[in-house]
Amino acid sequence: MPVIRIEDIAHVRFAAPDLAAMRSFLVDFGFGVFEHAGRLYGRGRDGRPFLHVTEPGEARFLAVGLRAASLADLETLAQSEGATVEPFGEPGGGHVVRLVDPDGYNVEVVAGQAVHAPALPFADPPRNTAAKKPRLRAPLRLQAAPAHIQRIGHAVLRVRDFRASEAWYKARFGLLTSDEVEAARDVPLGAFLRCDRGDLPSDHHTVFLAQLPGPPGLLHAAFEVAHLDDLMLGHQHLKARGYKPAWGVGRHIMGSQIFDYWLDPFGNELEHWTDGDMFTAADPPQKQTMQALLAVQWGAPHPMLAGRLAPPAGLIAFLMALRLRLARMFRRKHEGNPA
Ligand SMILES: [Fe+2]
């Protein structure tokens, strides 16, 4: 039984030395941007006060925000963690419980933020397909523009010990596994975790914990855009502005979403996505291979697999499994011989 069940991800928080450069990027990425108390905020069209925060400082990832259902849930969480419920001194108010996860990441669990009415949905014209032609006498005329960010969808964290992090997040926030990814049989490298909202549909993943090589940090945060045309217009816009593409456009296997990843001026990776899978609490977890994690249903191959000298996905998975097995062995030995 988890302490609480979170409803969704709320925001991601960064520090950056040049807020003007971050502001330009956020506008081009499709956020509504505003400043408050020396911090920069990006909001979407869902009426939530903000989805992305930048504080002045050395460039780094600062925190992930998760949304609890109520203040009562924050009280329950705080009591269980020996933490306190504090007023959340950010636009939209509300309250927060600040926790630190096993890798030292700050987790801000928020509730009671003021929510405005969502902006009118961005134009979503019917699509003509081979099977159905609902768009009649209505020519499609798209305007060049940044994508229209609706909401934040997920964050991907690099973790040192997937099982330890999984246990920590599941016990506190009631997350459910959608897909567990294995480098080899019984050698998990991570999992796509979603919110348990009972019968209500939930995104395929809200948090992805990944035990991948490299320095700790946020691997990316993802923001939902209106639809495929919106995502492609956003891609065109970011390309024209000279930003660095990271991976895309393509359609993932796990989560099925159409994706497009970009780097902000400080090296943080942000994703535009649309048309992802939805599940309820009744849907059982699945196991997937690392090859499926790197592969696409269509579109740009993962950067690791692009180029003429790219290693085969099977070799990457084999080396990853070896690395994870060694880490597991080392941990067991270490736990067995507390020095
Ligand atoms: Fe993603």
Residues whose N, C-alpha, C, O or C-beta is under 5 A from the ligand:
A	BS01	LIG	A222 E271
